[in-house]
């Protein structure tokens, strides 16, 4: 462990110890320390699991809850220390001479060497990264907890910056202890359920703190890589390639709380945040741009623009001119600031009608500065503001609508019947009217994508267009890009045929003519993995991408694949850059659209340095996958190892389905995990099931993965892989595929991470709660086989051997996660055991609270929920 990381963990852990002793007494600190020592001893073999259980059972429930909270707070502090270490490492690797690995500069250097300057320019001109934020409930922390952690991080930075033994150091230590004390005293659990607008506001925190500022820094990095000597003094070679989208307030699939009123309010909240950010940035640049008109004369265009403003808004311009005499460039920027403020306050007379008019004013200032020789002023901070306006517009992120195909089918049946409409059908029509309103108010790009969950045929796409025609008068229907979402294994297999049918729809053909033959298709990772297992889903998704790419080439369609990846490995998660390089050849083509969900949003965008690194890594992968060298390598490996992959996938699928198709499996799963209690965490506005049914088919993928994570089994990330590897007829081909085929390497690396976060001994205790020993043995046998064959195939002697930083993080956390698992098992045993019906109401309440506190802590410790 790096010494500075070790020092930070000791400092934060020691501070927590002080807070525990002050707030709960020395005996609380002693109990926490006893459990800490016991779980470490259990891993070292000097303490038995029974002894740990006996210790946990000996405490009153109130004390058990306090201990669970202590370990949860410790994990928040350890995560913070690791985050700061990561930022330090990123800064230390930022060498201007040698581009950091997986950076835009490294990609530019390699693509230029491999393909030449002309092809590089083509790749850069066409590249797109389209992250879509979703409100999927996978962020276990309250916002109050997250902000408390940010404040602790600020004090940690102050402490690092202070001179040893100085007044500043003493004050930073005092404030650090104060903030840790506040975190300890802050409830870790939500008392009220989030509503969709709470989720919108939560996501806005990431935009305000990092995203708005990071995006132009990314473009500057790319521009500097393309022409290091000229950036900031010439027109930029880099164009904006990041476009944010959002489902938050638009995704109504199975969520009755997302209504047309919520969607309308969501875009208004987004607009308020981006307009305020643009206004603040414009005002800052304007106040600094004290360019004297005699030394830097204004262009004719700028003088004409100021004259028009003077004629239209004499009072506003008189005030600006009084404050900025003979500073025409500053005057126009201050006028733009006033118009942005008016736009935010909905003053239609002064406000901008749209971002295009703002950009016209900014470019007028820029071209005038450049013509006068003030190139550094033209292409420095002002260029950043132009990039921000181009990227975010006045809507910040495109709001996308999602609804289930069955809802549309029922609504269309009612509309065609001509009778009274149900509340749900009225809501579908009202949503389409709101889409039209958003487009009129903020422009078409603010809300035009409509995703249809569980698309089975082209008629599911046609239904949306027909409903839009019913919702509004002729000629008033919104512009719609209706996007099929293929989620199950069968739907993925049938996807090209569905697209064939879409091309026959007049509305789709008309829209493709307008967009130059562009079409978007969404692939669902979560439900496909839950449906067919992680191994089979990975290969089916890969095959679907290949088939769809071939289909697009045959039909002359520019296809964008939208990857519905979750945060966890069991839902298609993992490092986005590695996932990109593992896609089917030709399927990326310089365009990458992906969902970013729950805890992933704040893990990637909570800190500016980490957000910058994440976008750079994705940009690097997008450029690299565009090259023929990378595509040919993947194509050759895919052809060479296809037979082996099919052997693995077939056996893995059989093993997976044989487990979850076992009679009574759903009930057993509910007993061995905190599945039914997860709803009480109030993680988000969306219910955990699509309907009141209690089977696995209706269970959403997030609680499926979340519950398995809590049991320390992590089954959705690896189950069936061992059986699949054992079925391969050529073991040497497995090892070669791991070395040469990015898809297979990604599959095994992700499984290895899931296995590393699995604890067999503790998992066994959870599994035995279900009273089905044959299922327990089946799961554990598959775990043993998978672990053995993954290590044999990768050539590693232990899990995560080749990933030192991740391995260190897992090893650091595992004993402390064990402590929370023992506390959770105490609660589950009591709530699931034979005496559960005899519990008093008070004990029931305390046990459920202990269970939820431990769930929250395990999520923090594993940095993984659903």
N, C-alpha and C positions, 0 to 999 in steps of 0.2 A: 504494500500500500504506500502511495506517495506520502512523504512525511507531512506535507501541508494538509493533506486530507485527514491523515491520522490526528493531527493537532486540532483541526476543526471539529472532528467527531468527539474527541476528548473534551474540548471546550464546551460544546453544546450539550454533551451528555452530563458533564459535571454541573453545568448551569441548571439542567433539568433536575439533577439530584438535589441541588440547593433549594429549588422551587418546591419539590416534593416534600422535603423535610420541613420547610416553612409552612406549606399549605396543608399537608396531611400528617405531619409529625414524623419523627425519626422512625417510628415503627412501620409506617407505610414504605419509607425508603428501604428499610430492612427487608420487608416482604418482597418488594420488587427485586432487590439484590439476591434474595434467596432463590426466587424463581429463575432469574437470569443465570445464576451459578448452576442451578439444577439442570436447565435445558442444555447448557454447554456441556455439562458432565454427561448427560444422556447421549450426546453426539460423540463424545470421547469414550463412551463405554464404562465410565466410572459411576454412573447413576442409572438406575433402572427406570423404565417408563412408569412402572407402578409407583415408584417413589415420587415422581413428578405429579402424577395423578393424586396421590395422597396429600401432597402439599396444597394443590389447588382446591381439593375438596375440603380442606381444613378451614378455609376462610369463610366468614359470613359473606353473603351475596354482595353486600355493600362494599366490602373490602375487595372482593373479586372484581367488581366493576371499576374500582379505583385503579387496581393493578392493570386491568385491560386498557384503561385510558392512558396510564403512564407509558405502556409499551407503544401505543398508537402515536402519542406525541413524540416519543423517541424516533419512530420511523419518519415522521415529518421532518425532524431535525436532521436525521441521517441523510434523507433524500436531498435536503437543502445543501448539506455539506458536499455531497457528490455533484450536485448541480454546479456549485461554485468551482469544484475541481475541474469539471468539464469545461467551464468557461476559461479557467486558467490555461488548460491544455490547448484550447482553441487559439488563445492569444499567443501562446508560445510557439505554435506551429505556423503562425502567420508570417511567413518569410517571403519578402518581396522578390527574392531571387529565385527561390524554388517554390512553385505553386503548391498549396496544400493538396493532399490526396483527396479525390472526389470533389474538387472545387470547379467552378466555371473556368478559371484560368487553366487548370490542368486539362479540362476537356477541350478548350480552344487550342491549346498547344498540341494535343494529340491529334485532333481532327485536322488541324492545319497540316501537320506532318503527313498524315495518312491520305488526305483527300485533296489538299490544295486550298488556296485562298478562295477560289470561286465557289467551290462546294461548301466550304465553311460559311460563307456569306448566305448561301441558300438555306442551310440548316438553321442559322441564327434567325433569319427572316421568318421562318415558318414555325419556330418552336413555340409551344404553349404549355403552361402548367396551370391547371384549373382545380385548385383545392376547394372542396365543398364542405362547409361546416355543418354538422348535424347535431341535433339535440338528443341523440340516442343516450339513454341514461346509463352512462358508465363512469361518471365523475362522482366518486363517493364522498369527497370532501365538501363541506359547506363553503359558501363563498367567504363567510367570516373567518373560517380556518385558513383558507387560501391567502386572504389579505394579511392575516396575522403572520403567516410564514414569510410573505414578501417583506413585511416590516422587520422581521428578524434578520432576513438576508441583508437589508439595508444597514442594520447595525453591525452585522458581521463585516461588511465592506468597510464601514467606518473604523472598526477595530483594526482591521488589516492595514488601513492607511495611516493610523495614528503612530506616533513615535513611542517606543517602549517607555513605560514609567512616566508618561506625560499626563497632563490634565485631560487631554483629549482621549487618551486610552482609558483612563478611569471612568470618564463619562460614557464612553461607548460600551464599556463592560456593564455599567449600571443600567443603561438603556436596554442592552441585550437581555439582561436578567429580567427587567421589567416586561419586555415583550414575550419572553418565554413563559413568564408567570401568567401573562394574559392568555397565551395559547392554552396553557394548562387549565385555566378557569373558563375557557370557552367551550360550550357544548360541542361535542364532535358529531352529534346527530341532529338532523333537521326535525323540527316539531311540526312544521306545516309542509304540505306537498307543493312542489314547484308548479307554477302554471306556465304555459308556453311563453308568455311575455317575460317572465323571470329568466327563462332560458335565453331569450334574445338579449336581454341586458347583460347576462353573464358573459355571453360570447363577445359583446361589445367591449368588455374589459380588455380582451386580448388585442382587439383592434386599436384601442386608445393607447395602450402601453407599449406595443411593439410593432404590430403589422404596418401601420401607417408610415412609420419612420424607416422600417427595415426594407420595404419594397424598393424605394429609390436607391438605397445603398446597394442592393443586389444588382440593379441595372447599371450602377456606376462600376461595380466589380466586373461585370461583363464588358462594359465599354472599355475599361482599362485593359482588360485581357486582349481585346481586339486591336487596340492601338494604345499601348502604354504611354507613349510620349505625348499624346494629344488630348487625353480626356480632360474635360473642363475648360478647354480653349477652342473647341471646334464643335460643329453639329455632331450629336452623338451617333455612333455606329450601332449602339444597342437600342432596340425598340422594346416597349413594354411587353412582357410575355407572361406575366402572372395575372390571372383573372379569378377573383374569389366568387364563390357561389355560396348559397345557404339554403338549408332545408328548415332552419329554425323558424317556426311560425308558418311554414308552408307544407310540412309533411303531416298529412292527416290520415295516413294509412293505419287504421286501427287505433287512432287517437281522437276520441270524440271532443277533446278540449281544444283542438285546433280548428277554429271556425273562420268564416270569411272575415269577420270583424278582427280576429287575431292576425290574420294575414295582412290586412290593411294597416293595422297598428304596427306590425313588425317592420314593414318597409318604411313607415314614418320614423320609427326609432332609429333604424339604420341611417336614414337620410339626415336626421338631426346630428348624429355622431360624425358623419363624414363631412357635412357642411361646416360644422364647428371646427373640425380638424383643418379643413382647407382654409377657412377664414383665419384661424390662428397662424397658420404657416404663411399665408399671403401677407398678413399684417406684420409679422416678424421680418420678412424679407423686405417689405416696403419701408419699414422704419430704418432698416440698415442701408437701403439703397440711396444714399445721399449723393447721387451723381449730379454734379453741377452742369446745367444746360450749356454754358459757354464752352466747357471743356469736352463735354459729351453731348453734342447736339441731337435733338430728336429728329426722327425721320418724318417724312411727309405723312405717312400712314398714322404715326403716333399723334402728330399734331391734329390731323383730321379727326381721329377718334376722340381726343380731348375736346375739340371744338363741338362735336356732336354731343358729348356728355354735358358740356357747359350749356348748350341750348336746351337739352332735355331736363337737366337737373341743376339749375343754376345755384340753388342754395347749397346743395351738397358740394359742388365743385368749388364754390367760393370759400367754403370752410377748408377744403383740402389745399387750395392754392395759398391760402393765408398761412397754413402750417408748413408748406413746402414750396416757397417761392423759387422760381427758376429751376425746379427739379421735375421736369416733365415725366421722366420714367417713374419716379416715385409717385407722382400724382396719379398716373393711370393705375398703378398697383394699389394705391390707397382707395381709388374708386372701385377697383375690383373687390377689395375687402369689404367696402360698404355694400356692394351688390350681393356678395356672398351672405353677409349678415341679413340683408333684406330677404334673400331667398330662404334662409333658415327660419326667419320670422314670418314667412308667407306674405310678404309685401309684394304683390304681383306687379305694382307699378315700377319699382326700382329693381326688384329681384331678377336674376337671370332666368330665362325660359328653360335653359338646359346647360349641360357642361360644355357644349360646343362653343357657346358664346364666351364663356370664361376662357376656354383655351385660345380662342381668337384674340382676346385681349392680352393674354400672357405671351402669345407668340408675337404680337405686335411689339410688345416691350422688348422681347428677346431679339427680334430681327433689327430693331432700332439700335439697341446696344451694340450688336455685332457690327452693324454698318458704321458705327462711330468708333470702332476699334476697341470697345470694351468687352472683349471676348470672354474674359474670366467672369465678368458679371453676367453675361448672357447665358453661359453654359455651366455655371456653377450651381448655386442654391436655387436659382430660378428654374433651371432644368429639372431639379428634383421636384419642385412644385408642379411643373408640367407633367412629369411622369406620374405623380400622385393623382392628378386630375384625370389623366388618360386611363389609369388603372381602376380607379374607384368611382369615377363619375359623380353623380349626385345621389347615388343609391347604395354605394359602398360594395355590396355583393349582390349578384343576381339572385333573387328569391325564386326558388324552384318549388313547384307544386308536386306532391305525390299522393296518389290515391290507388286503392285496390281495384283491379279490373271488375270484380264482382259487384262493387258499389256502382260502377258506371253501367253495368248490364242491367241492374235493377232499376236505376234511374231512367235509363232509356226506355225500358219496358213501360214504365209509368207514363213517361212523356208521350210515347206513341199511342198509348191507350186513350189519352185525352181527358182523363178524369181528374179527381183530386190528387194532389201530389203529397207524398210523405215528407216528413221533416228532413229526412236524409237527402232526398232528391232536391228539395228546395235549397238545401245547403250546397249541393254540387253546383247548381245553377248560379247561386249567389257567389260562389268562389270564382266561377268563370267571369262574372261581371266585375268582380274586384280585380282580376287580372287585366281586364280591359281598362279599368280606372288607373291602375298602376302604370300601364303603358302610356296612357294619355298624360299622366302627371310627371312621370320620370323617364319616359322613353321605352321603346320596345325591349331593349336589352336589360331593363330592370326586372322583368318577369315574363319570360316567354317559354321556358321549358316546363313541360308537364310530364312527369314520369308515371307510368302505369305499372304498378306492382303485379306480379304473377301474370304477365302477358302470355297468352297461350295461342293467339291467332291475330291476324291483321284486323279482325273485327273489333278487338279490344282497343285498337288505335282509332279506328273509324268512329267508335262510340263517343270518344271525347270531342272530335270535330263536330259530330251531329248534335251533341249536347250544347256545344258553344253556339251553334246556329240557332238553337231553341232559346238560349239564355238571353240573347241580344237581338235587336232589330237587324234586318238585312244590311250588310255592309259595315256593321259595327262590331262584329266578332273580333276578338283579339288575335294577334299573330301568335301562332302556337307551333312549337317544335315538340310534338308528342313522341316521347321516348319509351320504347319497350324495355322493361326490366325482366331479365331472364334469371330465375333464382334456383329452381330445382334442377336436378340432373337431367330429367326428361325435357324440361324447357330449354336448357342449354343445347341439348342434342337437336332440338327442332328449330333452333333460332334462324338458320338461313331460310327455311321455308316460310317463316313468319315475315321475314324481310321481303321475300318475293311477293307476298300478298300486299305488303305496304306499298310497294312500287306501283301497284295497280290502283291505289286510292287517289282520287283527283286532288284532295287537299294536300296529301304528302307530295305528290308530283309538283304541284304549284309552289309549295314552300321550297322544295329542292331547286327549282328553277331560280327562285329568288336568292338562294344562298350559294349558287354555283355548284350544286350537286353534293352538298354536305348533309350527313346523316349521323345521328348519335344513337348508340346502343348502350344500355347499362347491364353490367354483369354482377349478380349478387353472390358474394363470397360466403356470407353468414349462413343463409338458409341452405345453400348447396352443400356446405360442409356438414351442417346438422343433418341433412337428408341422406348423404351418401358416404360421409366420413371424410377426414382431412386429406387422405392420400388420393382417393378417387376424385374428390372435388378439385384438387389441384390439377390433376391431369385432364379432367373434363373441361375445366376452365381454359386450360392451355389449348386443348383441341378446339374448343369453341372459338377462341380468338383466331386460331389458324384458319378455320372454316369461314369465319366472318371476314377475315382479311382477303381470302381468295374470292369470296362473294363480291366484295367491294371492287376488287380489281376487274372482275368479269363485267360488272355493271357500270364501271367508270364513276364510282361513288367515292367521295372523300369521307372516310369513316372515322369517327372518334369513339373509342371505347371508354366508357365511364365505369371505373372499377369501384364497386361498393364494398370496400375493405373496412373491416372493423378495427378496433384498437388492439384486440388480443390476437395471439397467434391462431387460436381456434376459430377466428372469424376472418382469416385472411390478412391479419396484421403483420407486424414486423417492419424492419427498415424499408422505407419506400424506395430508396435508391436501389437496394438489392433486388427488391421485387420487380422493379422496372427492367433491370437487365435480364430477368428470368422470363420475360414475356415472349410470346410466340413471335418469330421473325416477321417484321413488317407490320405488326399490330400496333406499334406505338407511332411510328412515322412522324416523330417530332411533337406529338400531342399526348399529354397525360392528364387525365381528369380522374380525381379520386376523392372519396369521402374522408373527412377527418373528424373523429367523433370523441365526445366525452372527454376523458382524461387526456387523450391524445392532443386535443387542441391546446391545453395548457402545458403539456409536456413539450410541445414543439414551439409554442408561441408565447410562453410565459416569460422568457428572458430574451432580450434582443440578440445576444451572441448566439444562442441556441437556435433561435428562429432564422437568423442569417445562415447558419450552417445547414439547417434542414433544407431551406430553399435552394442553396447552392448545390447540395448533394443531389436533389431531384433534378435541377437544371443540368448538372454534369451527366446524370444518367440519361436524360432526354436527348442530349446531344450525342452521347456515345451510342445509344441504340439506333440512332439515325444512320450510322455509318455501315457501309456494306461489309466491312471487316468483321464487326461485331455480329451482324445479322447472319453472315455466312458461317461463322463459327458456331452459332446457336443452331442454325439449320442443319449443319453436318452432324452435330452432336445429337440432335433430335432424331435424325434418320438412323444413326448408328445404334442408339440405345432404345429405340421405340419398342422393340420386342420385349426387352427386359422391363421397361416401364409398364407395358400392358400386363405382364405376368404379375408384377407387384400390385398394380391397381385392382386387378380382378380378385386376387386373394384377399387384399385389404378390405375391399368392399364387402365381400362375403362375411369376413370376420366382424366387421362393424355392424352390418345389418343383423347378423345372428345374435349380437348382444342386444341391440335396442328393440328388436322384434320379439324378444323373449316375453312370454306372458307375464304381466305384472311388473314389467320393467319401470314404467312411469311411476307407479306407486313406490317401488323400491328406491328409485332416485329421489323422490320427495322425502323419504325417511332418512336417507344417508346424508343429506345435504340440507342447508338452510334455505332451500328453494322457496318455500311458501312464505318465509319471513322476509325475503328480500324486498317485497313491496313496501314493508314498513320503514325501509331506509329513505323512502321518498326521494329517490335519485332524480326523478324527472317527471314530466307531466304524462308520459305515455304509459298505459297499462302493460304489464308483462305478458299478457296473452291477448290474442286478437279477438277472442270471444270468451264466453263463460265455460267452454269445454276444458277438461282437465288433462287431456292427453298430450303426448309429446308433439303431435302434429300442430297443435294450436299454440304451443309454447314458443315465444320469440327466442331468437338465437342468443340475445344478450344474457337473459337470466340463465339459459342453458349453460353458457360458458362461465358466467359469474359463479354459479353454484358449484360447478366442478372445480373451479379455482380455489374456492374456500375449503374444499375437502382435501386439498393438497394432492389431488389425483391428476388434474389438468388433462383429463381424458380427451376432450375435443382436439387437442393439439397433436396427439400421437397415436390414438387407438387404431389398430389394424395395420400399422406400419411394420411391426415385427413379423406378423404373419405374411405380409406382402414380401418383405425382404427374404424370408425363409423360402418362399415359393419360387424365387428367381433361380433359373437353371444354371446361370453362370456367375458365381461370386466375383470373379475377376472383373466382369462387366460392371458390377455394382461399384467397385472401387474406381474404375475408370470413369464411370458416369459422374461420380461425385467430383472428380477432378476436372472434368471437361464440359459438363452440361450445367449451365447456371440454374435451370429449373430444378434439377435433381439436387444440386448443392443447396439451394434455398430451402427445398422441402426438408432435407435432413438437418440443416442448421436450425430451422425453426422447431423441428421436433426435438432436437437436442436441447434447445432452450426450455421447452415445455417439460422435458424429462428432468432437467436440472432443478426446476422449481417444484418437482414432485418429491414428496417424502413418503417412501414406501411404508414405513412403520406407522406413521400417523395416518396415512391414507387407509391402511387396513382397519384402524379403529373406527373410522367413519363408515367404511363399507359394511362392517359387521353390525352397525345399527339397524340395517335393513332386514336382518333375520333371513337372508338368502345366501347361505354359505357357498352355493354353487356359483352365484354371480360374483361374489367376492373373489373366489379363487380364479374365475375366468378373467377378471380384470387384472389381478395381480400377475397371473401367468403371462398375459399379453404385455404387461409392463416389463417384466423380467426379460422376455424375448426381445422386445423392441430395444431396450437399453443395450443388451448384449450385441445385437446385430447392427445397431447404429454405430456403436464404438468400433466394431470390427470393420464396417464399411468406410468410416471416416479415417480409420487408423489412429484414433485417439486412445490414450490410456485412461482418460477420465472425461466426463462431460465438460464441454466448453473449454477444452484444453487450448484451443487456438484463439480464444477470445478472452484475453486476460482481464480486461476492464470489467466485462460483463460477469465473468466468473468470480472476480473479487466481490462485486456487488451482491451476487447471489449468496456466496459463502458468508459474507458479512451479515446478511439478513436472516438466513435460514434458522439459526438458533432462536432468534427473537420472534420470528414468525411461529416457531414451535410453541413458544410460551402462550401466544394468543390462541393457537389451535387447541392447546390443552384447556384453556379457559372456555373456548367455544364448545369443546366436547363435553365439558361439565354441563353446560346449559342444554345442549342437544340431548344428552343422555337423560336428563331430568324431564325434558319436554316430550321426548319420544318413548320413554321407558314405561314399564308396567304401572308405575305409581303416578303417572302424569295426571290422571283424573282426580287424584286426591290432593293435588297441590292447592294451597290457599291462593286467593286472588292476589295477595301481596307477593307471595313467592313467584307466582306465574309472571307478574309484571317485572320483578327484578330479574328473573331468568331471561325473559325476552329482551330486556334492556342489555343484559350481559352479552347475549347472543349478538345483538346488533352492534354493540361496541367492538366486539371481537371481529365481526365481519368487516367493519370499517378499518380496524387495525391491520388485518391480514391484507386487505386491498392496498393499504399504504405500504405495507412491508414488501409485498410482491410487485408493487407498482403496476398492478394489473387487475382489472375487474372483468368487464365483458367486452 
